[in-house]
Amino acid sequence: MRKRDRFADEESPNFWPAVADAFIGFLALVLIAGLAAFADATAKGQEPPPAKQDFQKEFEMAFAHTQGVGVEAHARPEVKNEGFSELKIYFPAKFLFLPCHVDLMTPAATELNNLKTLFQRHRSQILRVQITGHTDTDRPGHDCYKQGIKTNWELSARRAITVAELLAPDDKDKSGLDPHIVWPTARGEYEPVDKGLGPEAKARNRRIEILVRFEEADSKKQ
């Protein structure tokens, strides 16, 4: 009868926990190195584009008269930071248009011409401008039908195009924005900033938003 190996009843060495520990340690080092590199890149990161900061200040000065006492908050043009190199400009619909209309009111055309001058001043530093029309959830009524407007999609789209045509005219003197970098878009009722059902909430949702992206120091125009 074959003699039993005295080591047969002993457990074989298990190296897997050590391997797992080593692998986890390696992943932790990779993660730490990645976080350190990200932190270093952030610390060495550029300041926001100077043109963006200048544009924001100039906009606030140009539209300071619209911020006075007695002007409802939802009826004021505003400009806000939207990321590292972008600004978002908000125009309430009532600041620009009569109800159901797609042609600018005379005072609004003057205000937007001032904005066009501002765009022209920073034209070389602007990469993209997206002009988006928004509405509330009310269905277009009789007054809208008289203006040829049948849906909120149509109303928001035509208003965005009206603003785009003023800010980026198709002319040879290159006033305003370059039409090649302008995107008129429409969201209708589908991107509200206020989900309330009251008149003020609806007024806030009826708007034109202009997203402006500025060139960063190391970026090149596509």
Residue pairs with C-beta under 8 A, 6 or more apart in sequence:
46 216
46 217
46 218
48 84
48 85
49 85
49 125
49 214
49 215
49 216
49 217
51 122
51 125
51 126
51 214
51 215
52 85
52 86
52 87
52 212
52 214
54 122
55 87
55 118
55 122
55 212
55 214
56 79
56 81
56 87
58 118
58 121
59 79
59 87
59 89
59 115
59 118
60 79
62 114
62 115
62 118
63 76
63 77
63 111
66 76
66 77
66 95
66 111
67 76
72 200
72 203
74 92
74 200
74 203
74 204
75 92
75 94
75 95
75 203
76 92
76 95
77 89
77 90
77 91
77 92
77 95
77 111
78 89
78 90
79 87
79 88
79 89
79 90
80 87
80 88
80 90
81 87
81 88
82 88
82 211
84 216
85 213
85 214
85 215
85 216
86 211
86 212
86 213
86 214
87 211
87 212
87 214
88 209
88 210
88 211
88 212
89 115
89 209
89 210
89 211
89 212
90 207
90 208
90 209
91 163
91 207
91 208
91 209
91 210
92 203
92 204
92 206
92 207
93 134
93 135
93 159
93 203
93 206
93 207
93 208
94 203
94 206
95 108
95 111
96 104
96 105
96 108
96 112
96 159
96 163
96 208
97 103
97 104
97 105
97 108
97 159
98 105
99 143
99 144
100 140
100 141
100 143
100 144
100 146
100 147
100 149
100 155
101 147
102 147
102 149
102 155
102 158
102 159
102 162
103 162
104 112
104 162
104 163
104 166
109 166
112 163
112 166
112 167
113 166
115 167
116 166
116 167
116 175
116 176
116 177
119 126
119 129
119 167
119 176
119 177
120 174
120 175
120 176
120 177
122 214
123 174
123 176
123 177
123 178
125 214
125 215
126 177
126 181
126 212
126 213
126 214
126 215
127 181
127 213
127 214
127 215
127 219
127 221
127 222
128 181
128 183
128 211
128 212
128 213
129 167
129 168
129 177
129 181
129 182
129 183
129 210
129 211
129 212
129 213
130 182
130 183
130 185
130 210
130 211
131 160
131 163
131 164
131 167
131 182
131 183
131 184
131 185
131 208
131 209
131 210
132 156
132 160
132 184
132 185
132 186
132 187
132 191
132 208
132 209
132 210
132 211
133 155
133 156
133 157
133 158
133 159
133 160
133 163
133 184
133 185
133 186
133 187
133 188
133 208
134 156
134 187
134 188
134 189
134 191
134 192
134 193
134 205
134 206
134 207
134 208
134 209
135 152
135 155
135 156
135 188
135 189
135 205
135 206
136 189
136 192
136 201
136 202
136 203
136 205
136 206
137 152
137 189
137 192
137 202
137 205
138 202
139 152
140 149
140 150
140 151
140 152
140 154
140 155
144 150
144 155
149 155
149 158
151 188
152 188
152 189
153 186
153 188
155 188
156 186
156 187
156 188
157 184
157 185
157 186
159 208
160 184
160 185
160 186
160 208
161 184
163 184
163 208
163 210
164 182
164 184
166 176
167 176
167 177
167 182
168 176
168 177
168 178
168 179
168 182
169 175
169 176
169 179
170 179
189 205
192 201
192 205
193 204
193 205
193 207
194 200
194 201
194 202
194 204
194 205
195 201
196 202
215 221
